[in-house]
Amino acid sequence: HYGVAHVVLVSRSGLEADGAEELVAGLQQAGAQVTVADCDVTDRAAVAAMLGQIPGNVPLKGVFHAAGVIDDTVITALTPE
């Protein structure tokens, strides 16, 4: 929809993360090339190594941090408070 051609998904678990395979399949179906990397983003050296593997012909253009755990309610019930 937005013309994103390449996506790198990063998590500590890589493809073992819950829902990862479904997310990859959905992104591929939408036309994106998807790479999944297992990397602890709190480890500076690991992040540098992971970023170093991104090909120069597909430069990094954005970062979205989407990690989080909600264990007390469903997201639609959350309020700013």
N, C-alpha and C positions, 0 to 999 in steps of 0.2 A: 504494500500500500504506500509506503514512504520511499520506496526505491533503494532500500538498504540491500547492498549486494553481498556483503560479508559481515558475519557476526561471530565474535569470540565469546563463548559463555565460560565463565570461570567460577569454580567452587572448589572447596576442599575435597569433595567427593567425585568431581568430574561427572562422567556418565552414570555413576552409581547413585547420584543424588535423586531424591524422589521427584518424579515427573520430568527428568532430564530428557529421556528418550522421546517422550511425547512433545516436549517443547522443540526439540531439534526437528522432529518430523513436521511439526506445524510451520516452523520457519522455512524449512526446505520446500514445503508445499507452496509457501508464499513466494518462493523464488530466491531465497537467500542461500549463500554458501555458509555452512556452519562449522566452526571448530569448537570443540569442547576441551578445556584444559583443567586439570586438577592442580590447584595452587592455593596455598594459604596466603591471602592478601595481607596478613599481618607480618609476613616474612619478606622484608625488603629485597633480599637477594633472589628469592623465588619469584617475586613479581618482576624484577629486572630480567631474569632468565625467560620468563613467559613472554614478556613484551618483546624481547629480542628475537623471538620466534615468529613474530608477525612479519610477513613479507613486505618488502619496501614498496611493491606495486599496489598494495592495499593499506595505505597508511592509517594509523589510528586517528579517528575523527571525533570520538566521543566515548565517555565512560558513564555507565549507569550503575549505581549501587542499589541493588534490590534485595539485599539480605535482610532478614528479620524473622522473628518468631512471635507469633501471637498465640498465646495458649489460654487466654481468659475469655475470649468471645470471638464471634465472627466479624470480619472486617466491616461489613455493612452496619454493625451496631456500634462502631467506634465513634467517638466525638472528640473535638479538640481538647476537651478536658481529660 
